Amino acid sequence: MEATQEIIDRIAYLQAELTKYGMAYYVKDQPLVDDATYDALYRELEELEASYPQYQTEDSPTARVGGIILPGFEKAIHEIPLYSLSDVFTKEELFAFDQRVQKTLGYEPKYVCELKIDGLSISLTYEAGRLVRAATRGDGTVGENITENIKTVQSVPLRLPQEIDLEVRGECYMPKASFLALNQKREEEGLETFANPRNAAAGSLRQLDSKITASRNLSTFLYTLADFGPLQVTTQEEALVHLGELGFRINPEHHVCHSIEEVWSFIEDFHDKRSELPYEIDGIVVKVNEFAAQNSLGFTVKAPRWATAYKFPPEEAVTTIEDIDWTI
Ligand SMILES: NC(=O)c1cc2c(=O)c3cc(F)ccc3oc2nc1N
């Protein structure tokens, strides 16, 4: 059926508005409209796109529902490898890491501390500002192409505000509340429950039916750019700010520390706060802030010399929703 200009404009308006509302709700955690308003506009867009499918764009908010059933996952080669982090388990090991860094640099650098989200590493590739590929880490060089599934994750932008080529990396995770609800439902259905949110996220992302992924309420925190492309950033702290400006979901609990002692107090602080977070963390990632210093430290065969993960002992199982402090 041919569409009048008024209809074409209404479809474009609804796609843009619902994308803006979705970004505010899922990425910035600051809703702009109430659910009833969102749902009414969403239903109107669904009806219009059903009547005029030639105007349903692949980055329309209605494209998030999934529906592709893949025969299997294609391999995804990482041009820039995804390394893993070295781990430290004690204050002494952390301070030894700092000593090694200072020995190479000849000075004590600033560090950025980030919560270590206990999810699945993902890599997102954008071309001319559009999401063209999403992949798991795999062995760091070869992962699985999970683009169709990642498109159903509401906090992942399908389109960037600039038409640039970019590759970003981060974690895809399942919030504690979604994990508890999912396991409760599976128990009622006599299905096997997931051991922890990380396994539940992995199982949800590696579904061949993206409708199932869409139902699992996964979220993301992005933390680095594989290549900085046109972005002029010189520190990890700036990179996090830029990623936020590009529309990616960034964990707010990052902190620049001016000494390893300050890093240690950040670690102690979050060791206590951890059980109140609405998502699971398994430690704190400590990174040299300046990219120039990161480059002079480089990588070992499998891990960066400029970062380490201070690991917390395994958290006691997530029990009730009451324990969670939703203000964080
Ligand atoms: N789970 C995480 O929340 C998290 C993980 C990593 C990495 O795995 C990681 C691996 C590298 F080779 C370099 C930097 C990294 O930074 C990271 N930063 C984070 N916040």
The ligand as an SDF file (V2000), in Angstrom:
LIG
                    3D

 20 22  0  0  0  0  0  0  0  0999 V2000
   34.8360   -7.3390   33.1380 N   0  0  0  0  0  0  0  0  0  0  0  0
   35.0720   -6.0340   33.1220 C   0  0  0  0  0  0  0  0  0  0  0  0
   34.2950   -5.2570   33.6820 O   0  0  0  0  0  0  0  0  0  0  0  0
   36.2910   -5.5170   32.4380 C   0  0  0  0  0  0  0  0  0  0  0  0
   37.0940   -6.4000   31.7190 C   0  0  0  0  0  0  0  0  0  0  0  0
   38.2400   -5.9190   31.0630 C   0  0  0  0  0  0  0  0  0  0  0  0
   39.1120   -6.7860   30.2920 C   0  0  0  0  0  0  0  0  0  0  0  0
   38.8620   -8.0110   30.1730 O   0  0  0  0  0  0  0  0  0  0  0  0
   40.2800   -6.2000   29.6790 C   0  0  0  0  0  0  0  0  0  0  0  0
   41.1750   -6.9730   28.9560 C   0  0  0  0  0  0  0  0  0  0  0  0
   42.2870   -6.3340   28.3980 C   0  0  0  0  0  0  0  0  0  0  0  0
   43.1700   -7.0500   27.7140 F   0  0  0  0  0  0  0  0  0  0  0  0
   42.5170   -4.9730   28.5380 C   0  0  0  0  0  0  0  0  0  0  0  0
   41.6100   -4.1960   29.2700 C   0  0  0  0  0  0  0  0  0  0  0  0
   40.5150   -4.8040   29.8260 C   0  0  0  0  0  0  0  0  0  0  0  0
   39.6380   -4.0180   30.5310 O   0  0  0  0  0  0  0  0  0  0  0  0
   38.5460   -4.5420   31.1480 C   0  0  0  0  0  0  0  0  0  0  0  0
   37.7660   -3.6840   31.8430 N   0  0  0  0  0  0  0  0  0  0  0  0
   36.6580   -4.1270   32.4840 C   0  0  0  0  0  0  0  0  0  0  0  0
   35.8920   -3.2270   33.1810 N   0  0  0  0  0  0  0  0  0  0  0  0
  1  2  1  0
  2  3  2  0
  2  4  1  0
  4  5  1  0
  4 19  2  0
  5  6  2  0
  6  7  1  0
  6 17  1  0
  7  8  2  0
  7  9  1  0
  9 10  1  0
  9 15  2  0
 10 11  2  0
 11 12  1  0
 11 13  1  0
 13 14  2  0
 14 15  1  0
 15 16  1  0
 16 17  1  0
 17 18  2  0
 18 19  1  0
 19 20  1  0
M  END
$$$$
